[in-house]
Amino acid sequence: MRKNAEIPETPLMLEVQGLAKHFPVRKKGLFQKPGILRAVDNVSFSIAGGRCLGLVGESGSGKTTAARSILRLIEPDSGVIKVGGVNVSTLDRGGLRRYRKNMQIVFQDPYGSLNPRMTVQKILGEPLKIHTSSGKKEVRERIGDLLDLVGLSSDLVDRYPHEFSGGQRQRIGIARAIALNPRFIILDEPVSALDVSIQAQILNLLADLRDRLNLTYLFVAHDLSVVEHISDTIAVMYLGKIIEQSPRAGLYKQPLHPYTQSLIRSIPEKKPVKHGFAVLRGEIPSPENPPAGCYFHPRCPNVMEVCRHEYPATRRIGGASVACHLY
């Protein structure tokens, strides 16, 4: 795995301010009013160039919706999104299409994200033909270089996705993502569908590519043990909001929010602190009907009366930030 080397401060590659995405929900009853599902609700964070931010949370926390809204694969309702200083949220359709080569995504399902009717040659050649003026020879050479970068042989270019293993398919997805030399890549749970033995190989590959190509990552995951190995900073989402953000070392040594504490305590054989945090119980509430006050209070072992009525403000605690009435 990548060593915990200090990375020099660099200008911000990604800036997200007040990002929100709500979905209308139809009611079954004739006289019921339509509801609103607040998948992402006023989310803000930033990532410096060459760094990786891990965005974690349970299923239904809104992390994937937030990630796809940043690339405008899902149109956000509000918020400012800047990638490399460019305000992506205001680009028209043509401008967004031209700028897409600078920001790419690796999807969770390595098979579903690849066209089963296209060979590796066509899969990797398609973005080059659309976004560049490269000739056939240059495209073939670039495809060979891409396969070499992700650890695959160039002899495999005429094969179809079903002829590869899950790990090999994800390597092809990564090769497609870096084909246009992007500056920023979203990794949407890129190892969750893979065997544990293959996960480490893909994480090593992603860390190596980040160093060699000076990439900036937003790594979306539900597993804190995965993001620990590649992230510089970690943000924890719960019910559409970021409730804690901290440098990696600080988060695992001294998690502040009770939700983060429970997530870390649930990591198998992980003992980050001496305190006996309880493993989290219950299910995440529906974002269509969140609890009053702090969204986490129905599951929180430290719940206080104020938690039931007032959502906590985000406070700075050392190098971290946390939204909790305990601070």
Order of alpha helices (4+ residues) and beta strands (2+ residues): beta-beta-beta-alpha-beta-beta-alpha-beta-alpha-alpha-alpha-beta-alpha-beta-alpha-beta-beta-alpha-alpha-beta-beta
